[in-house]
């Protein structure tokens, strides 16, 4: 097993270092812009030594993860003198391998290893990381090494080509970040009838968990429920009228989501093409012009 080092000791780097160490991987070196974060990681990984510079990590580890913020990965990589046979990997979801070109020029193998997971904090990241999917880029033999790390983490992987990375990351934003946004919009609507955000969130959580469970157990498109799935034009029309009169800023969002949901309902088979067209017309008719 190759010795592993980390440049950057934020949430992702710390979670990876701790979890891989627990799986028996030799995590031996860390450096970070903030000394306290590197020391925190080292306290959680007894075999790991804190170094003052990124170059020290490169000099002491065979496989180096650059887990800094995305915007500085390329700059950090360019500051280090890598060597032939070394492996350099970043964990960005949006960037491909071009930001590690400086390491490649030194003869190092380069790759990316992005955990498709939400990390709200270090404790949550360590808990959520095992079993995640990972987006991998790289060539052999590094690719085999990255797949072995995924297996140790009880995860699955998808191999991406350079042109795939941005759309892959956009998909993650839809599934994760904008899911949070939709919950926030729902919570805000509950305040119209006097329910606090905390109470609304608690009330909606069982619904959210049930939806996730349906996606996991029934899958798309059969997990879809609600008025679009049923072709309930009257209910949809009342929703649109209420939003138009009380929350007009949300009307276009509801309309756009409705238009994207109609094909899912059609694929489920609860509605026919005529009903789908009627719903498309209803959603389109209630489009409010955007302000210029």
Buried (B, 14 or more C-beta within 10 A) or exposed (E): BBBBBBBBBBBBBBBBBBBBBBBEBBBBBBBBBEEEBBEBBBEBBEBBBBBEEBBBBBBBBBBBBBBBEEEBBBEBBEBBEBEEEBBBBBBBBBBBBEBBEBBBEBEBBBBBBBBBBBBEEBEBBBEBBBEBBBBBBBEEEBBEBBBEBBEBBEBEBEEBEEEBBEEBBEEBEEEEEEBEEEBEBBBEBBEEEEBEEEEBBEEBEEEBEEBEEBEEEEEEBBBBBEBBBBBBBEEBBEBBEBBBEEBEEBBBBBBEEBBEBBEBBBEBEBBEEEBBEBBBEBBEEBEEEEEE
